[in-house]
Amino acid sequence: MSATDKEIVALDWLYQEIILDHYKRPRNFGTLENADAVAEEENPYCGDHIIVHLKTDGERITEIRFAGRGCAISQASASMMTEKVKGMRLDEALKFAEDFRQMMRGEKPFPPEGELEDLDALRGVREFPVRVKCATLAWELLQRTLAQVLGAKKGES
């Protein structure tokens, strides 16, 4: 086995560990009282079910939680998403969610290794098109909750 092959095996193992860690010990799991926006969806193909709860201060995401059930990929992706976007400006989070979805669908390249932190572990999912929906479900719900908040914000102006 060459040095490159060993690096690939080690990286695959690390990525599997990151996914399993987020699946077994999800971050920001649960619901939020008085959320500014809530979105829910079930993937009919595999049964993944996610609900995203979002609170903002009008400019930034102050709290985000997810609840639901599903495969390790969907739950880990939701956990990673909540960690990544918490504290982001609303427009920034909306753009990042769309960029991430495009990366997962192969429409946009991933940035260099390490830039996405734990989200790098989901790169390999792109090789399994049927699992991409698992990895992007929470991100679609994030976009919907942000659209609710931004729509309400426009209605106030």
PyMOL CGO cylinders between C-alpha atoms (Angstrom):
from pymol import cmd
from pymol.cgo import CYLINDER

trace = [
    CYLINDER, 0.00, 0.00, 0.00, 1.46, 3.36, -1.03, 0.3, 1, 1, 1, 1, 1, 1,
    CYLINDER, 1.46, 3.36, -1.03, 1.72, 6.37, 1.25, 0.3, 1, 1, 1, 1, 1, 1,
    CYLINDER, 1.72, 6.37, 1.25, -1.15, 8.01, -0.67, 0.3, 1, 1, 1, 1, 1, 1,
    CYLINDER, -1.15, 8.01, -0.67, -3.35, 4.93, -0.21, 0.3, 1, 1, 1, 1, 1, 1,
    CYLINDER, -3.35, 4.93, -0.21, -2.59, 4.94, 3.52, 0.3, 1, 1, 1, 1, 1, 1,
    CYLINDER, -2.59, 4.94, 3.52, -3.51, 8.64, 3.72, 0.3, 1, 1, 1, 1, 1, 1,
    CYLINDER, -3.51, 8.64, 3.72, -6.83, 7.95, 1.96, 0.3, 1, 1, 1, 1, 1, 1,
    CYLINDER, -6.83, 7.95, 1.96, -7.65, 5.06, 4.32, 0.3, 1, 1, 1, 1, 1, 1,
    CYLINDER, -7.65, 5.06, 4.32, -6.78, 7.21, 7.36, 0.3, 1, 1, 1, 1, 1, 1,
    CYLINDER, -6.78, 7.21, 7.36, -8.91, 10.10, 6.06, 0.3, 1, 1, 1, 1, 1, 1,
    CYLINDER, -8.91, 10.10, 6.06, -11.86, 7.77, 5.36, 0.3, 1, 1, 1, 1, 1, 1,
    CYLINDER, -11.86, 7.77, 5.36, -11.59, 6.42, 8.90, 0.3, 1, 1, 1, 1, 1, 1,
    CYLINDER, -11.59, 6.42, 8.90, -11.42, 9.95, 10.37, 0.3, 1, 1, 1, 1, 1, 1,
    CYLINDER, -11.42, 9.95, 10.37, -14.45, 11.05, 8.36, 0.3, 1, 1, 1, 1, 1, 1,
    CYLINDER, -14.45, 11.05, 8.36, -16.43, 7.99, 9.46, 0.3, 1, 1, 1, 1, 1, 1,
    CYLINDER, -16.43, 7.99, 9.46, -15.54, 8.78, 13.08, 0.3, 1, 1, 1, 1, 1, 1,
    CYLINDER, -15.54, 8.78, 13.08, -16.70, 12.41, 12.71, 0.3, 1, 1, 1, 1, 1, 1,
    CYLINDER, -16.70, 12.41, 12.71, -20.01, 11.33, 11.18, 0.3, 1, 1, 1, 1, 1, 1,
    CYLINDER, -20.01, 11.33, 11.18, -20.57, 8.70, 13.88, 0.3, 1, 1, 1, 1, 1, 1,
    CYLINDER, -20.57, 8.70, 13.88, -19.71, 11.18, 16.63, 0.3, 1, 1, 1, 1, 1, 1,
    CYLINDER, -19.71, 11.18, 16.63, -22.29, 13.71, 15.38, 0.3, 1, 1, 1, 1, 1, 1,
    CYLINDER, -22.29, 13.71, 15.38, -24.83, 10.90, 14.95, 0.3, 1, 1, 1, 1, 1, 1,
    CYLINDER, -24.83, 10.90, 14.95, -24.33, 9.43, 18.43, 0.3, 1, 1, 1, 1, 1, 1,
    CYLINDER, -24.33, 9.43, 18.43, -23.86, 12.79, 20.20, 0.3, 1, 1, 1, 1, 1, 1,
    CYLINDER, -23.86, 12.79, 20.20, -25.76, 15.32, 18.07, 0.3, 1, 1, 1, 1, 1, 1,
    CYLINDER, -25.76, 15.32, 18.07, -25.12, 18.97, 18.80, 0.3, 1, 1, 1, 1, 1, 1,
    CYLINDER, -25.12, 18.97, 18.80, -28.08, 21.33, 19.24, 0.3, 1, 1, 1, 1, 1, 1,
    CYLINDER, -28.08, 21.33, 19.24, -30.61, 18.49, 19.25, 0.3, 1, 1, 1, 1, 1, 1,
    CYLINDER, -30.61, 18.49, 19.25, -34.09, 19.36, 20.49, 0.3, 1, 1, 1, 1, 1, 1,
    CYLINDER, -34.09, 19.36, 20.49, -36.69, 22.05, 20.04, 0.3, 1, 1, 1, 1, 1, 1,
    CYLINDER, -36.69, 22.05, 20.04, -36.86, 25.77, 20.79, 0.3, 1, 1, 1, 1, 1, 1,
    CYLINDER, -36.86, 25.77, 20.79, -39.69, 27.47, 22.61, 0.3, 1, 1, 1, 1, 1, 1,
    CYLINDER, -39.69, 27.47, 22.61, -40.91, 30.56, 20.75, 0.3, 1, 1, 1, 1, 1, 1,
    CYLINDER, -40.91, 30.56, 20.75, -38.84, 29.87, 17.64, 0.3, 1, 1, 1, 1, 1, 1,
    CYLINDER, -38.84, 29.87, 17.64, -38.97, 32.56, 14.97, 0.3, 1, 1, 1, 1, 1, 1,
    CYLINDER, -38.97, 32.56, 14.97, -39.30, 29.87, 12.30, 0.3, 1, 1, 1, 1, 1, 1,
    CYLINDER, -39.30, 29.87, 12.30, -39.81, 26.12, 12.10, 0.3, 1, 1, 1, 1, 1, 1,
    CYLINDER, -39.81, 26.12, 12.10, -39.64, 23.82, 9.09, 0.3, 1, 1, 1, 1, 1, 1,
    CYLINDER, -39.64, 23.82, 9.09, -40.17, 20.08, 8.88, 0.3, 1, 1, 1, 1, 1, 1,
    CYLINDER, -40.17, 20.08, 8.88, -39.75, 17.45, 6.21, 0.3, 1, 1, 1, 1, 1, 1,
    CYLINDER, -39.75, 17.45, 6.21, -39.52, 13.73, 5.71, 0.3, 1, 1, 1, 1, 1, 1,
    CYLINDER, -39.52, 13.73, 5.71, -37.51, 12.08, 2.97, 0.3, 1, 1, 1, 1, 1, 1,
    CYLINDER, -37.51, 12.08, 2.97, -40.02, 9.56, 1.56, 0.3, 1, 1, 1, 1, 1, 1,
    CYLINDER, -40.02, 9.56, 1.56, -37.26, 7.43, 0.03, 0.3, 1, 1, 1, 1, 1, 1,
    CYLINDER, -37.26, 7.43, 0.03, -35.50, 6.53, 3.25, 0.3, 1, 1, 1, 1, 1, 1,
    CYLINDER, -35.50, 6.53, 3.25, -37.66, 7.82, 6.12, 0.3, 1, 1, 1, 1, 1, 1,
    CYLINDER, -37.66, 7.82, 6.12, -35.33, 10.54, 7.39, 0.3, 1, 1, 1, 1, 1, 1,
    CYLINDER, -35.33, 10.54, 7.39, -37.42, 13.08, 9.30, 0.3, 1, 1, 1, 1, 1, 1,
    CYLINDER, -37.42, 13.08, 9.30, -36.03, 16.43, 10.46, 0.3, 1, 1, 1, 1, 1, 1,
    CYLINDER, -36.03, 16.43, 10.46, -37.49, 19.53, 12.09, 0.3, 1, 1, 1, 1, 1, 1,
    CYLINDER, -37.49, 19.53, 12.09, -35.40, 22.71, 12.27, 0.3, 1, 1, 1, 1, 1, 1,
    CYLINDER, -35.40, 22.71, 12.27, -36.14, 25.42, 14.85, 0.3, 1, 1, 1, 1, 1, 1,
    CYLINDER, -36.14, 25.42, 14.85, -34.54, 28.84, 14.42, 0.3, 1, 1, 1, 1, 1, 1,
    CYLINDER, -34.54, 28.84, 14.42, -34.26, 31.97, 16.55, 0.3, 1, 1, 1, 1, 1, 1,
    CYLINDER, -34.26, 31.97, 16.55, -32.68, 35.20, 15.39, 0.3, 1, 1, 1, 1, 1, 1,
    CYLINDER, -32.68, 35.20, 15.39, -32.07, 38.70, 16.63, 0.3, 1, 1, 1, 1, 1, 1,
    CYLINDER, -32.07, 38.70, 16.63, -33.19, 39.98, 13.23, 0.3, 1, 1, 1, 1, 1, 1,
    CYLINDER, -33.19, 39.98, 13.23, -29.64, 39.98, 11.87, 0.3, 1, 1, 1, 1, 1, 1,
    CYLINDER, -29.64, 39.98, 11.87, -28.00, 36.77, 13.09, 0.3, 1, 1, 1, 1, 1, 1,
    CYLINDER, -28.00, 36.77, 13.09, -28.92, 33.23, 14.02, 0.3, 1, 1, 1, 1, 1, 1,
    CYLINDER, -28.92, 33.23, 14.02, -28.90, 33.23, 17.81, 0.3, 1, 1, 1, 1, 1, 1,
    CYLINDER, -28.90, 33.23, 17.81, -30.20, 29.68, 18.36, 0.3, 1, 1, 1, 1, 1, 1,
    CYLINDER, -30.20, 29.68, 18.36, -30.79, 26.74, 16.10, 0.3, 1, 1, 1, 1, 1, 1,
    CYLINDER, -30.79, 26.74, 16.10, -31.92, 23.24, 16.97, 0.3, 1, 1, 1, 1, 1, 1,
    CYLINDER, -31.92, 23.24, 16.97, -33.00, 20.18, 15.09, 0.3, 1, 1, 1, 1, 1, 1,
    CYLINDER, -33.00, 20.18, 15.09, -35.05, 17.17, 16.04, 0.3, 1, 1, 1, 1, 1, 1,
    CYLINDER, -35.05, 17.17, 16.04, -36.06, 14.04, 14.23, 0.3, 1, 1, 1, 1, 1, 1,
    CYLINDER, -36.06, 14.04, 14.23, -34.82, 10.64, 13.28, 0.3, 1, 1, 1, 1, 1, 1,
    CYLINDER, -34.82, 10.64, 13.28, -32.96, 9.12, 10.41, 0.3, 1, 1, 1, 1, 1, 1,
    CYLINDER, -32.96, 9.12, 10.41, -29.77, 7.65, 9.13, 0.3, 1, 1, 1, 1, 1, 1,
    CYLINDER, -29.77, 7.65, 9.13, -26.33, 8.60, 10.41, 0.3, 1, 1, 1, 1, 1, 1,
    CYLINDER, -26.33, 8.60, 10.41, -25.73, 10.87, 7.39, 0.3, 1, 1, 1, 1, 1, 1,
    CYLINDER, -25.73, 10.87, 7.39, -28.91, 12.95, 7.84, 0.3, 1, 1, 1, 1, 1, 1,
    CYLINDER, -28.91, 12.95, 7.84, -28.54, 13.32, 11.58, 0.3, 1, 1, 1, 1, 1, 1,
    CYLINDER, -28.54, 13.32, 11.58, -24.81, 14.07, 11.46, 0.3, 1, 1, 1, 1, 1, 1,
    CYLINDER, -24.81, 14.07, 11.46, -25.31, 16.63, 8.69, 0.3, 1, 1, 1, 1, 1, 1,
    CYLINDER, -25.31, 16.63, 8.69, -28.04, 18.36, 10.72, 0.3, 1, 1, 1, 1, 1, 1,
    CYLINDER, -28.04, 18.36, 10.72, -25.79, 18.43, 13.78, 0.3, 1, 1, 1, 1, 1, 1,
    CYLINDER, -25.79, 18.43, 13.78, -22.87, 19.84, 11.78, 0.3, 1, 1, 1, 1, 1, 1,
    CYLINDER, -22.87, 19.84, 11.78, -25.15, 22.40, 10.14, 0.3, 1, 1, 1, 1, 1, 1,
    CYLINDER, -25.15, 22.40, 10.14, -26.33, 23.79, 13.47, 0.3, 1, 1, 1, 1, 1, 1,
    CYLINDER, -26.33, 23.79, 13.47, -22.75, 24.21, 14.65, 0.3, 1, 1, 1, 1, 1, 1,
    CYLINDER, -22.75, 24.21, 14.65, -21.65, 25.86, 11.42, 0.3, 1, 1, 1, 1, 1, 1,
    CYLINDER, -21.65, 25.86, 11.42, -24.41, 28.47, 11.08, 0.3, 1, 1, 1, 1, 1, 1,
    CYLINDER, -24.41, 28.47, 11.08, -25.06, 29.44, 14.70, 0.3, 1, 1, 1, 1, 1, 1,
    CYLINDER, -25.06, 29.44, 14.70, -24.01, 33.09, 15.02, 0.3, 1, 1, 1, 1, 1, 1,
    CYLINDER, -24.01, 33.09, 15.02, -23.93, 33.71, 11.25, 0.3, 1, 1, 1, 1, 1, 1,
    CYLINDER, -23.93, 33.71, 11.25, -25.72, 36.65, 9.68, 0.3, 1, 1, 1, 1, 1, 1,
    CYLINDER, -25.72, 36.65, 9.68, -28.99, 35.53, 8.07, 0.3, 1, 1, 1, 1, 1, 1,
    CYLINDER, -28.99, 35.53, 8.07, -27.90, 36.35, 4.51, 0.3, 1, 1, 1, 1, 1, 1,
    CYLINDER, -27.90, 36.35, 4.51, -24.54, 34.67, 5.09, 0.3, 1, 1, 1, 1, 1, 1,
    CYLINDER, -24.54, 34.67, 5.09, -26.22, 31.47, 6.38, 0.3, 1, 1, 1, 1, 1, 1,
    CYLINDER, -26.22, 31.47, 6.38, -28.64, 31.44, 3.44, 0.3, 1, 1, 1, 1, 1, 1,
    CYLINDER, -28.64, 31.44, 3.44, -25.76, 31.69, 0.97, 0.3, 1, 1, 1, 1, 1, 1,
    CYLINDER, -25.76, 31.69, 0.97, -23.69, 29.07, 2.79, 0.3, 1, 1, 1, 1, 1, 1,
    CYLINDER, -23.69, 29.07, 2.79, -26.65, 26.65, 2.82, 0.3, 1, 1, 1, 1, 1, 1,
    CYLINDER, -26.65, 26.65, 2.82, -27.09, 27.01, -0.94, 0.3, 1, 1, 1, 1, 1, 1,
    CYLINDER, -27.09, 27.01, -0.94, -23.35, 26.68, -1.55, 0.3, 1, 1, 1, 1, 1, 1,
    CYLINDER, -23.35, 26.68, -1.55, -23.22, 23.52, 0.57, 0.3, 1, 1, 1, 1, 1, 1,
    CYLINDER, -23.22, 23.52, 0.57, -26.19, 21.99, -1.25, 0.3, 1, 1, 1, 1, 1, 1,
    CYLINDER, -26.19, 21.99, -1.25, -24.49, 22.74, -4.59, 0.3, 1, 1, 1, 1, 1, 1,
    CYLINDER, -24.49, 22.74, -4.59, -21.24, 21.18, -3.38, 0.3, 1, 1, 1, 1, 1, 1,
    CYLINDER, -21.24, 21.18, -3.38, -23.09, 18.04, -2.30, 0.3, 1, 1, 1, 1, 1, 1,
    CYLINDER, -23.09, 18.04, -2.30, -24.87, 17.79, -5.67, 0.3, 1, 1, 1, 1, 1, 1,
    CYLINDER, -24.87, 17.79, -5.67, -21.57, 18.20, -7.54, 0.3, 1, 1, 1, 1, 1, 1,
    CYLINDER, -21.57, 18.20, -7.54, -22.60, 21.57, -9.01, 0.3, 1, 1, 1, 1, 1, 1,
    CYLINDER, -22.60, 21.57, -9.01, -19.83, 23.42, -7.21, 0.3, 1, 1, 1, 1, 1, 1,
    CYLINDER, -19.83, 23.42, -7.21, -16.39, 22.25, -6.07, 0.3, 1, 1, 1, 1, 1, 1,
    CYLINDER, -16.39, 22.25, -6.07, -15.59, 21.74, -2.42, 0.3, 1, 1, 1, 1, 1, 1,
    CYLINDER, -15.59, 21.74, -2.42, -13.03, 24.15, -0.95, 0.3, 1, 1, 1, 1, 1, 1,
    CYLINDER, -13.03, 24.15, -0.95, -9.63, 22.75, 0.07, 0.3, 1, 1, 1, 1, 1, 1,
    CYLINDER, -9.63, 22.75, 0.07, -9.62, 20.07, 2.80, 0.3, 1, 1, 1, 1, 1, 1,
    CYLINDER, -9.62, 20.07, 2.80, -10.04, 21.55, 6.26, 0.3, 1, 1, 1, 1, 1, 1,
    CYLINDER, -10.04, 21.55, 6.26, -11.92, 24.73, 5.32, 0.3, 1, 1, 1, 1, 1, 1,
    CYLINDER, -11.92, 24.73, 5.32, -15.31, 23.18, 6.07, 0.3, 1, 1, 1, 1, 1, 1,
    CYLINDER, -15.31, 23.18, 6.07, -14.13, 21.64, 9.36, 0.3, 1, 1, 1, 1, 1, 1,
    CYLINDER, -14.13, 21.64, 9.36, -16.41, 18.70, 10.33, 0.3, 1, 1, 1, 1, 1, 1,
    CYLINDER, -16.41, 18.70, 10.33, -18.49, 19.19, 7.17, 0.3, 1, 1, 1, 1, 1, 1,
    CYLINDER, -18.49, 19.19, 7.17, -15.50, 17.86, 5.21, 0.3, 1, 1, 1, 1, 1, 1,
    CYLINDER, -15.50, 17.86, 5.21, -16.58, 14.42, 6.45, 0.3, 1, 1, 1, 1, 1, 1,
    CYLINDER, -16.58, 14.42, 6.45, -19.61, 14.59, 4.14, 0.3, 1, 1, 1, 1, 1, 1,
    CYLINDER, -19.61, 14.59, 4.14, -17.55, 14.97, 0.95, 0.3, 1, 1, 1, 1, 1, 1,
    CYLINDER, -17.55, 14.97, 0.95, -17.67, 11.25, 0.24, 0.3, 1, 1, 1, 1, 1, 1,
    CYLINDER, -17.67, 11.25, 0.24, -21.46, 11.19, 0.28, 0.3, 1, 1, 1, 1, 1, 1,
    CYLINDER, -21.46, 11.19, 0.28, -21.40, 12.83, -3.14, 0.3, 1, 1, 1, 1, 1, 1,
    CYLINDER, -21.40, 12.83, -3.14, -20.19, 9.49, -4.54, 0.3, 1, 1, 1, 1, 1, 1,
    CYLINDER, -20.19, 9.49, -4.54, -23.55, 7.96, -3.56, 0.3, 1, 1, 1, 1, 1, 1,
    CYLINDER, -23.55, 7.96, -3.56, -26.27, 10.05, -5.27, 0.3, 1, 1, 1, 1, 1, 1,
    CYLINDER, -26.27, 10.05, -5.27, -29.09, 8.35, -3.38, 0.3, 1, 1, 1, 1, 1, 1,
    CYLINDER, -29.09, 8.35, -3.38, -27.55, 9.57, -0.07, 0.3, 1, 1, 1, 1, 1, 1,
    CYLINDER, -27.55, 9.57, -0.07, -27.11, 13.21, -1.12, 0.3, 1, 1, 1, 1, 1, 1,
    CYLINDER, -27.11, 13.21, -1.12, -30.72, 13.95, -0.10, 0.3, 1, 1, 1, 1, 1, 1,
    CYLINDER, -30.72, 13.95, -0.10, -29.88, 12.58, 3.37, 0.3, 1, 1, 1, 1, 1, 1,
    CYLINDER, -29.88, 12.58, 3.37, -26.97, 15.01, 3.68, 0.3, 1, 1, 1, 1, 1, 1,
    CYLINDER, -26.97, 15.01, 3.68, -28.87, 18.03, 2.34, 0.3, 1, 1, 1, 1, 1, 1,
    CYLINDER, -28.87, 18.03, 2.34, -32.27, 17.63, 4.01, 0.3, 1, 1, 1, 1, 1, 1,
    CYLINDER, -32.27, 17.63, 4.01, -31.42, 19.77, 7.06, 0.3, 1, 1, 1, 1, 1, 1,
    CYLINDER, -31.42, 19.77, 7.06, -29.83, 22.40, 4.82, 0.3, 1, 1, 1, 1, 1, 1,
    CYLINDER, -29.83, 22.40, 4.82, -33.03, 22.69, 2.77, 0.3, 1, 1, 1, 1, 1, 1,
    CYLINDER, -33.03, 22.69, 2.77, -34.96, 23.19, 6.00, 0.3, 1, 1, 1, 1, 1, 1,
    CYLINDER, -34.96, 23.19, 6.00, -32.46, 25.84, 7.10, 0.3, 1, 1, 1, 1, 1, 1,
    CYLINDER, -32.46, 25.84, 7.10, -33.13, 27.69, 3.85, 0.3, 1, 1, 1, 1, 1, 1,
    CYLINDER, -33.13, 27.69, 3.85, -36.87, 27.49, 4.46, 0.3, 1, 1, 1, 1, 1, 1,
    CYLINDER, -36.87, 27.49, 4.46, -36.63, 28.80, 8.02, 0.3, 1, 1, 1, 1, 1, 1,
    CYLINDER, -36.63, 28.80, 8.02, -34.37, 31.63, 6.89, 0.3, 1, 1, 1, 1, 1, 1,
    CYLINDER, -34.37, 31.63, 6.89, -36.81, 32.49, 4.09, 0.3, 1, 1, 1, 1, 1, 1,
    CYLINDER, -36.81, 32.49, 4.09, -39.61, 32.67, 6.71, 0.3, 1, 1, 1, 1, 1, 1,
    CYLINDER, -39.61, 32.67, 6.71, -37.59, 35.04, 8.89, 0.3, 1, 1, 1, 1, 1, 1,
    CYLINDER, -37.59, 35.04, 8.89, -36.37, 37.18, 5.99, 0.3, 1, 1, 1, 1, 1, 1,
    CYLINDER, -36.37, 37.18, 5.99, -39.89, 37.31, 4.53, 0.3, 1, 1, 1, 1, 1, 1,
    CYLINDER, -39.89, 37.31, 4.53, -41.32, 38.47, 7.85, 0.3, 1, 1, 1, 1, 1, 1,
    CYLINDER, -41.32, 38.47, 7.85, -38.52, 41.01, 8.12, 0.3, 1, 1, 1, 1, 1, 1,
    CYLINDER, -38.52, 41.01, 8.12, -39.35, 42.43, 4.66, 0.3, 1, 1, 1, 1, 1, 1,
    CYLINDER, -39.35, 42.43, 4.66, -43.01, 42.64, 5.67, 0.3, 1, 1, 1, 1, 1, 1,
    CYLINDER, -43.01, 42.64, 5.67, -42.01, 44.83, 8.62, 0.3, 1, 1, 1, 1, 1, 1,
    CYLINDER, -42.01, 44.83, 8.62, -40.11, 47.32, 6.47, 0.3, 1, 1, 1, 1, 1, 1,
]
cmd.load_cgo(trace, "trace")
